[in-house]
Amino acid sequence: MEIKTDSLEWKDAYKLLQGSVLPRPIAFVSSQDEKGTTNLAPFSFFTVISANPMMVCFSPMRRGTDGAKKDTLNNIEATKQFVINIVSEDFVQQMNDCATEFPADVDEFKASGLTKTESAAVKPPRVRESKVHLECELDQVLHFGQDEAGAGSLVIGKVVHVHVEDDLYENGRINSEKLNPVGRLAGATYTLPLAKTFELQRK
């Protein structure tokens, strides 16, 4: 099968990317607008950039219904701050509830039943149920495509504070088995990446 990408509808291109780049970690992003209304949404286009400086990024695509920017992106561009809450299995259903396209004035913390807890260095709150939080200040946003469905942005953040649940932190490392993070596959399928693991020593 050979596929010319310039002939693809955006939904078909999205399915190809979703089915090829996996499993993907989930950035469960908490943000707030200039009035203090909080927002909570998951994004599976998420990864690390560097350790020095400590940088991460995630990519919110424009809404498939109308091509508008998502509330998370609007909030981050306005306030320059956000928190990435790492998703564990025990609150994956509430995370999924926050993927709903709520109106901008709806607080997803309340809608999902998740708990706000104060951050140390940024204004947006953290998700108390999460075991690891990355508090971030916006470095830059890059936009790709036109103002329409299928286009997206790359949000680059500098991690200014990290919270790790005490029993996960062992000798400077995070115990992945205790974290039990959730990964995204294609469509509605998710995975627990540690269900089957193996080791390869780097050469």
N, C-alpha and C positions, 0 to 999 in steps of 0.2 A: 504494500500500500504506500503510495507516494501522495503527499498532500501539499498543494501550493497554498501557503498561508494567506496570500493576498485575495484568495477567492472565498475565504471562510466568513460566514456570519459570526458575530462576536460570541454568540451562545455556543456554537460548535467549537470555536477556538478555546473558549473557557473549559469545555468538557475535555478537550485534549490536554490542556495544562493540568486540570484537576486529576486526570487519570494517569499522568506521567510523573508529575513532581509530588512524590508522596513517600512515606507519611509526612504530614506537615504539622509542626507544632502550632498551637493556637495562642494568639495574643488576645487576651480578654481585656479590652482597653476601657478604662474609666477616664472620663473627661468631664468638663463642665463648661457651660457658656459664661459670658461676661456677667450674667445676672445670678450665677451660682446654681442654675439648674443642672443636675448631673445626668450623665449618659453612660451607658454600659453596653458594649457590643463586642462580639468575637470576630477575629480576622485570622484566617489560616495562611495568608501570604505573609510570613513572619520569620525573621532570622536575625542572627548576630552579624555585626559588621567588623568590630575590632574590640580588643581588650584595653588598648592604650592609645587613645582614650576609649573609655567603655561606651560603645555605641551599638544601638540596635535599630531595626527598621521593620515596618510593616506596610502593607499596601491595601488601602481601602479603594475598591472599585466604585465607580459611580452606580447609583441605583439602577437596577434592571428595568424598573417600571417606568421611570421618567427621565433618567440620565442625570438627575440632580446629585450634588455632593451629599454624602451621608453626614448625619449630625456629628459624628465623631470628628471628621475632618474639619467641619466648620468650627467646632469648639477648639480644636488644637490650633488652627490658624489664628483664632481670635485671642486665645489665652497663653499659647506657647508652652503648655504643660499637659502631661498625661501620665497615667500609670498602666503598666502592663502587669496583669494578674495572671499567673500561670494556672492553667486549668487541670485539676485532678478529678479522678473518676467520681468522687463522692458528691460533686455538685454539677455534673455535666448536664443534667436536665435543665437546671436553672440557667446555665450558660446558653443552652439552645433556645430557651424562652426569649433571651435578649437579642436573638437574631431577627426577631419580628420588626417590621418597619413601623415602629410607633411614631406618632407625631413628636415634633421636637420638644414639646413641653411635658412629655411623659418621662417620669423618672424610672428607668429600668430597674434600679435597685428595689423600688417598691413593687413594680410589676412582677418581678421574679422572686421576691422574698429574700433576696440576698442582703447581707448586712454591710452597711458603710462603717468604715473605721478611718480615723484621721491619718493622713500621710505625714511624714516627717519634714519633707523639703519642698513639696508642691501642694497646690490647693485642691486638686481633685482627690476624692477619697479613694481608699483601697477597698477591696472585697475581703472582708474578714475571713470568709471561708477558704480563701486561697492560701497556700502554704509558702509561696514565694511571690514577692512583688518587686517590680523594677520601676522606681519613680524616675520620670524622665522630663527633661527640658528640651523643647524643640530645637533642633539644629537647622534643619531646612526641609522643605517640601518640594518635590519635583513632580510635575504633572505630565501625563502622557495621553495622547489622543485628544479628540475634540470633546466638547461639552455634551456628551451623549452616552447612552448605555454602553457598557463594555470598556470605556476609558477608565483610567485609574491614576493613582498618585502614589508616590513613595514618600512615606513619612520617616524621617531620620531623627532619632532622639539620642541625647546624651544621658546616660544613666547617672543620676546624681545621688541616689540613695537606694539601698537594697534591704529588703526585709526577708529573712528566712526563718521559718519555724524552728525553734530550738532543737527539737529532736531529729531534724533533718540534717543539721550542720555538723559534720564530723571531720575533724582535722583539715579544715579549710575547704572541704568539698561537700556537695549536696548528695545525700543518699537518694538515688533515683528510685529505688524500690519503695521507699517510704513516700516519696513525692507522688508516684503513680500517675504520671502525666498522661493526658489524652491527646491523641493525634488525629488529624483529619485525613480521610482518604477521599474517594470520589463520591459525589452525590450525598446521600444521607448516611454514609458509612464512616464510622470512627474506629479507632484502634487504641489499644493500650500497648505502646511500643515495647514494653518490657516483658510482655507475655512470653516471648521467645527471643532470647538474646544469645550472641556468641561473641568471642573476642578475637581480634586480629592485632598483633603487635606491629606498630609502625616501623618501617625500615629506614 
